[in-house]
Amino acid sequence: MSHLAKWLNSEKVQYVEKVADWKEAIQIAGLPLLNEGAISQRYIEAIIRQKEEIGPYFVIAPRIAMPHARPEEGAQALGLSVVKLAEPVVFNADENDPVDTLFMFSAPDSNSHIEMISQLAELLSDEDEMQKVFNVRSQEELNAILLSDSGIAQ
């Protein structure tokens, strides 16, 4: 089972065919966290505002974004969601564009997310596993990789 399965469930893993723009991708990534009370709408708005003010700080590698904001900007609990886009979206992140995989996280303080981010970093640094994520073409495939025993190795 994926180490990330501790923080993910079928509601927080989404496969989306197409979004209008990067803002919609951020909104979609935030929705499961909003629904479970991990974040407030203010958190999503802070991510969008910061991207507009300082650029795509959360686009961390080719194809990969990790949108997040500071705890005081509406993070109410530890949370993680994943969105895989069938059609990538441009964040104006130079060589890291376009983005097709978003990992949104929230942390209510400066320490509680360390284990989760460590596990996420393990996934992101595993080229074989990330290639599986990049190659996904359905919700079922994405769930199999991120949520099931046959997915990402421990």
Backbone hydrogen bonds in HBPLUS format (Angstrom, degrees):
<---DONOR---> <-ACCEPTOR-->    atom                        ^
c    i                          cat <-CA-CA->   ^        H-A-AA   ^      H-
h    n   atom  resd res      DA  || num        DHA   H-A  angle D-A-AA Bond
n    s   type  num  typ     dist DA aas  dist angle  dist       angle   num
A0005-ALA N   A0002-SER O   3.00 MM   3  5.22 151.9  2.08 104.4 113.0     1
A0006-LYS N   A0003-HIS O   3.43 MM   3  6.21 168.6  2.44 115.8 118.6     2
A0007-TRP N   A0004-LEU O   2.82 MM   3  5.56 151.5  1.90 122.5 129.5     3
A0008-LEU N   A0004-LEU O   3.05 MM   4  6.19 127.0  2.34 141.4 154.8     4
A0012-LYS N   A0009-ASN O   2.94 MM   3  5.37 136.6  2.13 110.5 122.6     5
A0082-VAL N   A0012-LYS O   2.81 MM  70  6.22 162.3  1.84 165.0 171.2     6
A0014-GLN N   A0082-VAL O   2.84 MM  68  6.13 163.3  1.87 154.3 160.1     7
A0084-LYS N   A0014-GLN O   2.87 MM  70  6.31 159.4  1.91 159.7 166.0     8
A0016-VAL N   A0084-LYS O   2.92 MM  68  6.21 164.8  1.94 157.7 162.5     9
A0086-ALA N   A0016-VAL O   2.81 MM  70  6.18 158.6  1.86 151.8 156.9    10
A0087-GLU N   A0017-GLU O   3.01 MM  70  6.12 131.3  2.25 144.0 156.5    11
A0025-ALA N   A0021-ASP O   3.19 MM   4  6.57 153.5  2.26 146.9 154.7    12
A0026-ILE N   A0022-TRP O   2.99 MM   4  6.29 154.3  2.06 149.5 155.4    13
A0027-GLN N   A0023-LYS O   2.95 MM   4  6.25 161.2  1.98 150.6 155.8    14
A0028-ILE N   A0024-GLU O   2.90 MM   4  6.09 163.8  1.92 153.3 157.1    15
A0029-ALA N   A0025-ALA O   2.97 MM   4  6.15 158.7  2.01 145.5 151.7    16
A0030-GLY N   A0026-ILE O   2.95 MM   4  6.14 147.6  2.05 146.9 155.8    17
A0031-LEU N   A0027-GLN O   3.02 MM   4  6.15 134.3  2.24 145.1 156.5    18
A0033-LEU N   A0030-GLY O   3.06 MM   3  5.38 118.1  2.46 108.6 123.8    19
A0034-LEU N   A0030-GLY O   2.88 MM   4  6.05 152.3  1.95 157.6 166.7    20
A0035-ASN N   A0031-LEU O   2.82 MM   4  6.01 163.4  1.85 156.9 161.1    21
A0036-GLU N   A0032-PRO O   3.09 MM   4  6.28 143.5  2.23 139.1 147.2    22
A0038-ALA N   A0033-LEU O   2.88 MM   5  5.11 134.0  2.10 159.2 161.2    23
A0039-ILE N   A0033-LEU O   3.37 MM   6  5.76 147.9  2.48 119.8 118.1    24
A0037-GLY N   A0034-LEU O   3.09 MM   3  5.13 152.8  2.17 102.4 110.8    25
A0076-GLN N   A0038-ALA O   2.61 MM  38  4.93 155.9  1.66 141.9 146.0    26
A0077-ALA N   A0038-ALA O   3.00 MM  39  4.39 136.6  2.19 134.2 125.6    27
A0040-SER N   A0074-GLY O   2.91 MM  34  5.05 132.8  2.13 134.1 147.2    28
A0043-TYR N   A0040-SER O   2.97 MM   3  5.48 143.9  2.10 112.2 121.0    29
A0045-GLU N   A0041-GLN O   3.03 MM   4  6.34 165.6  2.05 155.4 159.9    30
A0046-ALA N   A0042-ARG O   2.84 MM   4  6.01 143.8  1.98 140.5 150.3    31
A0047-ILE N   A0043-TYR O   3.12 MM   4  6.46 153.2  2.19 147.0 153.0    32
A0048-ILE N   A0044-ILE O   3.09 MM   4  6.42 166.7  2.11 155.0 157.8    33
A0049-ARG N   A0045-GLU O   2.85 MM   4  6.01 164.1  1.88 149.4 154.4    34
A0050-GLN N   A0046-ALA O   2.87 MM   4  5.96 165.1  1.89 149.1 153.4    35
A0051-LYS N   A0047-ILE O   2.96 MM   4  6.13 155.9  2.02 148.3 155.1    36
A0052-GLU N   A0048-ILE O   3.03 MM   4  6.28 157.9  2.08 148.8 154.6    37
A0053-GLU N   A0049-ARG O   2.89 MM   4  6.15 144.6  2.02 146.0 156.7    38
A0054-ILE N   A0050-GLN O   2.77 MM   4  5.78 174.9  1.77 157.4 159.0    39
A0055-GLY N   A0051-LYS O   2.80 MM   4  4.47 136.1  1.99 121.8 129.9    40
A0057-TYR N   A0055-GLY O   2.81 MM   2  5.69 137.9  1.99 109.2  95.9    41
A0059-VAL N   A0056-PRO O   3.09 MM   3  5.64 173.4  2.09 121.7 123.6    42
A0066-MET N   A0058-PHE O   2.67 MM   8  5.03 162.4  1.70 144.4 150.2    43
A0060-ILE N   A0064-ILE O   3.03 MM   4  6.03 120.9  2.40 136.8 153.1    44
A0064-ILE N   A0061-ALA O   3.01 MM   3  5.24 165.4  2.03 128.6 132.8    45
A0063-ARG N   A0096-ASN O   3.09 MM  33  5.87 163.7  2.11 143.3 142.4    46
A0100-ASP N   A0063-ARG O   3.10 MM  37  5.36 156.5  2.15 122.8 125.3    47
A0101-THR N   A0063-ARG O   3.06 MM  38  6.12 145.7  2.18 164.8 175.4    48
A0065-ALA N   A0101-THR O   2.93 MM  36  6.34 160.9  1.97 158.8 164.0    49
A0103-PHE N   A0065-ALA O   2.87 MM  38  6.30 159.1  1.92 153.7 159.4    50
A0105-PHE N   A0067-PRO O   3.37 MM  38  6.87 151.9  2.46 159.5 167.2    51
A0073-GLU N   A0070-ARG O   2.91 MM   3  5.44 162.8  1.94 121.5 126.8    52
A0075-ALA N   A0071-PRO O   3.13 MM   4  4.81 150.4  2.22 133.7 140.0    53
A0079-GLY N   A0106-SER O   2.98 MM  27  4.98 154.0  2.05 138.1 136.3    54
A0106-SER N   A0079-GLY O   2.91 MM  27  4.98 151.0  1.99 134.9 136.7    55
A0081-SER N   A0104-MET O   2.85 MM  23  5.26 149.6  1.94 151.6 158.4    56
A0104-MET N   A0081-SER O   2.91 MM  23  5.26 139.7  2.07 141.9 152.1    57
A0083-VAL N   A0102-LEU O   2.85 MM  19  5.09 156.8  1.90 147.0 153.3    58
A0102-LEU N   A0083-VAL O   2.82 MM  19  5.09 167.0  1.83 154.2 158.8    59
A0085-LEU N   A0100-ASP O   2.73 MM  15  4.75 166.7  1.74 142.5 147.3    60
A0089-VAL N   A0099-VAL O   2.83 MM  10  5.33 158.7  1.88 149.3 150.5    61
A0099-VAL N   A0089-VAL O   2.81 MM  10  5.33 165.9  1.83 156.9 151.9    62
A0096-ASN N   A0093-ALA O   3.01 MM   3  5.41 159.3  2.05 139.2 135.4    63
A0097-ASP N   A0094-ASP O   3.15 MM   3  5.75 168.1  2.16 119.8 123.5    64
A0114-ILE N   A0111-ASN O   3.15 MM   3  5.77 173.6  2.16 126.9 128.7    65
A0117-ILE N   A0113-HIS O   2.86 MM   4  6.01 169.3  1.87 166.8 169.4    66
A0118-SER N   A0114-ILE O   2.91 MM   4  6.02 150.9  2.00 145.2 153.8    67
A0119-GLN N   A0115-GLU O   2.97 MM   4  6.27 157.3  2.02 151.9 157.0    68
A0120-LEU N   A0116-MET O   2.90 MM   4  6.16 154.0  1.97 147.8 155.9    69
A0121-ALA N   A0117-ILE O   2.78 MM   4  5.95 155.7  1.84 147.2 153.7    70
A0122-GLU N   A0118-SER O   3.03 MM   4  6.29 145.4  2.15 139.9 149.2    71
A0123-LEU N   A0119-GLN O   3.16 MM   4  6.52 155.2  2.22 145.4 150.6    72
A0124-LEU N   A0120-LEU O   2.87 MM   4  6.16 169.7  1.88 157.2 159.9    73
A0125-SER N   A0121-ALA O   2.93 MM   4  5.99 141.2  2.08 143.2 152.0    74
A0126-ASP N   A0123-LEU O   3.03 MM   3  5.24 156.7  2.08 108.8 116.3    75
A0130-MET N   A0126-ASP O   2.91 MM   4  6.14 165.3  1.93 162.4 167.3    76
A0131-GLN N   A0127-GLU O   2.89 MM   4  5.98 148.2  2.00 142.1 150.8    77
A0132-LYS N   A0128-ASP O   3.16 MM   4  6.49 146.0  2.28 140.5 149.0    78
A0132-LYS N   A0129-GLU O   3.11 MM   3  5.09 119.9  2.49  93.0 107.6    79
A0133-VAL N   A0129-GLU O   3.10 MM   4  6.52 153.6  2.17 145.8 152.5    80
A0134-PHE N   A0130-MET O   2.81 MM   4  6.10 166.0  1.83 156.2 159.6    81
A0135-ASN N   A0131-GLN O   2.93 MM   4  6.05 142.3  2.08 142.1 151.7    82
A0136-VAL N   A0133-VAL O   3.21 MM   3  5.37 160.7  2.25 108.1 114.1    83
A0142-LEU N   A0138-SER O   3.14 MM   4  6.41 161.5  2.17 148.3 153.1    84
A0143-ASN N   A0139-GLN O   2.88 MM   4  6.12 163.8  1.90 156.7 161.1    85
A0144-ALA N   A0140-GLU O   2.93 MM   4  6.12 156.2  1.98 146.9 153.7    86
A0145-ILE N   A0141-GLU O   3.09 MM   4  6.38 149.1  2.19 146.0 153.3    87
A0146-LEU N   A0142-LEU O   2.97 MM   4  6.17 171.3  1.97 158.5 160.6    88
A0147-LEU N   A0143-ASN O   2.70 MM   4  5.18 152.9  1.78 147.2 152.2    89
A0152-ILE N   A0145-ILE O   3.17 MM   7  5.88 155.0  2.23 156.0 149.1    90
A0151-GLY N   A0148-SER O   3.11 MM   3  5.30 160.5  2.15 107.0 112.3    91
